[in-house]
Structures are given as C-alpha cells and as structure tokens.
Amino acid sequence: MSVNALKSGTSGGAPTLPPGAPDWVAAADNPYLQGLYAPLANELAGEVCEVEGTLPPDLEGIYLRNGPNPGFAPPNRYHWFDGDAMIHGLVIRDGRATYTNRWIETAGRLAERDAGRAIWPGLMGPFDFSLPGGPLKDTANTDLVYFNGRVLALWYHTGQPYAVDPVSLATKGRETLDGTLPFPISAHAHVDELTGEMLLFSFGERPPYMKYGVVSADGKLIHQTPIELPGPRVPHDMGFTANYSILHDLPFFHDIEILRTKKRRVATFYPDMPARFAVVPRFGSNADVRWFDAKPCYVLHIVNCWEDGDWIVMDGYRSADPKPKPDAADGELASMLAYLRLEANFYRWEFNLKTGETRERDIDDLNAEFPSINRAWGGQRTRYSYAQHIPHERTLSFKGLVKYDNQTGRREMIDYGEGVYGSEAPFAPRTGATEEDDGYLVSFTTRIGDWRSECQIFDARNIENGPICRVKLPQRLPAGFHATWIRGDQLWS
Ligand SMILES: [Fe+2]
C-alpha cells in the first residue's frame, strides 16, 4: 500500500471514511480533508483514558493542541489553514488522564453554525471583502499560549486572541487584555517566565507594517511601538532574550501587484533580498532598532534566543528556499500543496550589537520544524531543544521526535512508529525539577489504518528508548498545528 493510499484512507478500492469524520468528508477531493487530516464531527468531554504503562507520578498538568477542524464542507477549494479551531486537551492529574476536545466558538464559527453552512471561502479564495471581519475567517486555529491564568488561542494571520478554559476548553470570548490591546496579534506571542511578561507583535498591509508590544505579568499592554518595514510582510514568529526582542523582515511575502490588482495572495520568494532581523530593547522604540542582514530565507519558528556578551544568539529553523514548487499533477490544489511542503533545518544566527556583524551557520541538515524547549529557560542560554522530524511527503506531517544537545552537538531521534504521525511535542517539566532537561515530552499520535490515537509520553533525557507510557485516546485525532503544556502548579496550587 502506498503512502498516499494510506494517507487518503484507501486500500486500492473505495475510500474509507476515517472514524468520527463528518459524512461530507467522503466527497471531499482534498488530501487535507482526508485520512490523517479528516476533521471530527463531535466533541467529547472528560473521558477517562486507559493507560498502557504507568503515568509518571511526577508529571501533572494539561497538554493542549490546537488545529484546523472545519465544521462544514468548505464552499470552495480548502486550504489546511482555513479550518475552524478545535482544541484537544489531556489532563494528567492524580494518576489518571482525561481527554476533552472542543471547537473554539469564534464569531465566524458561530455565524456559520447559525447559518448551517460555511460562509467564508477560505485562503484560496476568491475573497469576498464584504464579509464581516474581512475575507478570511479568524479561526484562532494556530497556537495556544498560557498567560496570566488563561489560555489564549492565536491565529497565524493576526487576530484578537480568544480566551479558553484550560480544562473544559469552553470559549470565554475575545481577550482584550483589560481593554489595552489595540491591534490584532500574530500566532506567536511569547511569555518570559522569569518576568511573567508576554511579548507580541502584529503585522499588516499598511505602514508601518509591523507593531511590537509588551504585556505586563498582570495582563495589560504596557508598551507598544511601530516597527517600520519597507512594505507588507508575513513574519510568523519572533524571539526574545532577557533584554531584547528580535523581529523579522523576510524576503518571502505576497506579490504586492497581484494582491492589489487580483485580490489574491501569491507568496513569492525574493532571493536577491537579505533576510533582516530587528533587535530592539524590550521596551525600546522603532528608533532603537538595530537591523542585521542575513542570507535570504524564511523562518517559520524560533527555538530560543539569548545574550552572550555583545552577541545576540538566535536559534531557529531556516527555510533556505521557501519558494513553493507546484506539481502540475496536483491540479488546482498544486499551489496549496507546494506551499505546505515544509523544508527547514536547525540553524543559528548571531548578531553583534557592538560591531553590527552577523554570523550564521547550519546546526543540522535534517528536515525538521515545530521546535520546543523548556520554556522556563526562554530568553536564557539553552542546551537542549526538541523538534518534529518532517518526512518528504506530499502533505505536511510529523514522523518522529528529535532532540538536540547544543553542548555536545548530538542529535537523538525516535520514530513515532509504523504509519504513526505525531503532534508538536512541548516539554513538560517533572514536578519540582530544577535542571533544564528534567522532564517529559508529550505528543498526540495517530496511526493510519486502524486510526488509533494515543498520547505518547517520552523521558526527555532518553527519547531513543521510546515512550515510557501511552495514553489511549477515545477517538481518532486529526493532525494539527501548535501545542502547549501547562504545569499543574500553574493550575492547581
Ligand atoms: Fe507557528
């Protein structure tokens, strides 16, 4: 059986509908609606899960994962980024694990639920600028950040966050930061766990094209500044150190002429333009920015940043040639499939604040992305990081877990299993841990074919031995986007 047959849920005969999928999926001719990606029709609440092995007694908290799960058949061509947000949550506490999944009740989802059909056409257009909130539905389907006692769901295209209850996953509504948040924010805001502050940015299609802000530990935007860019850009992530934030101006953005004349977004790579990184003091302004040029590339996710004397060190995943390469055989889905075929490797940039010099180099050449670290070390020098191994397949998926040791240069890997695909795996510190890698990695997995889903739990100090236990989930989980771990002491102390 070919990989593509496995992933589309076929075995040479009629397509098989993965369990739990809505009936309309059977007629969907789009790989991001089939097989590993097929959405779920229902929500479960507080299901106690069977455990193979023993849950570590020193692991307590909640694993949450966001991702697209369209509530209705898409009216036009579907892009994986379009789906309504569904959160899958696993509470691990007092020796047992309970599972819940719920849609985020965004304004767009509620409008479609009331209408009984999909309203927004999605990223592949054609756009309808008369729709409330704009031509794209803010689904909040991309990231989850635990901040100031609340879970915030964020959207890749910039939106006002939605607040969600971490246990019931009930949507609490739009998060305004006590009325202080004046602009939509990107999918990746970061909490500095040493100060409790949250660092964020916004980007858009009008000057100054980017804004940057700092939110106090008690949840109010206390600093904001425009960051002037040469034109509209689509940065995805940012970095921070103890004293600085690092923002991105990357030469992979929408063709402005096509956007203006044809109202379509066509991502274009400009290989003659440098990648530019703005180093700004945490409470600095546009005038304080130090810009550093680097080799052209796109950067989806940052691993971590820190200060080393006069140097700012930034570890991340670099896409050296992000230009989509459509395969004509994919027909009208070719551009979407090409755009999502992620090629990236672990990379280090260093910026000298005294001389203005940039140094950069590959750390590894493995195709990987969706990194995680022990977030208590965010902004400080880290030795360890983790990521998802991405196979060179037709659709984007996570085949295994990777661990890097910056000190020894060693890479460890573990495959999730035959036909098994995983999820972003956050680091979950052991209760009372004081050392950086003293904890676990957690990943929701799904096996193609029998559609069994689990939460695999790894010892972060020894991932190569495989999962130390497996929590059997009560239903199939589709592939998703970002995940987070909330420590028990943050929730229940
Ligand atoms: Fe992301």
Residues whose N, C-alpha, C, O or C-beta is under 5 A from the ligand:
A	BS01	LIG	none
